[in-house]
């Protein structure tokens, strides 16, 4: 095990592992916030310290399988849902994609009107 860790730290794998930890932590944070939970509430439900949860959410700490199971249960999600992060892209990426979608149909008045109606309905609800 120690040899594997040394290999990972010596090679270019380390930044990728850190990125995965940050992405998972960010997703847990977003899901927690979406459910209106504080760090203290989720930490208590998952039977971990608030400090541990804060570290998980920032990508500084990684959770054990047991902790992951508890967090998933508290958030009401599956492992598959945790590891799919398509809908949790950074805001700037989402804006860029929305802009690209709108630009791709800018000559189609009907589609633009439909987009307008959907956006208006979402914002006004």
Secondary structure, 3 states (H helix, E strand, C coil): CHHHHHHHHHCCHHHHHHHHHHHHHHHHHHHHHHCCCCHHHHHHHHCCCHHHHHHHHHCCCCCCHHHHHHHHHHHCCCHHHHHCCHHHCCHHHHHHHHHHHHHHCCCCHHHHHHHHHHHHHHHHC
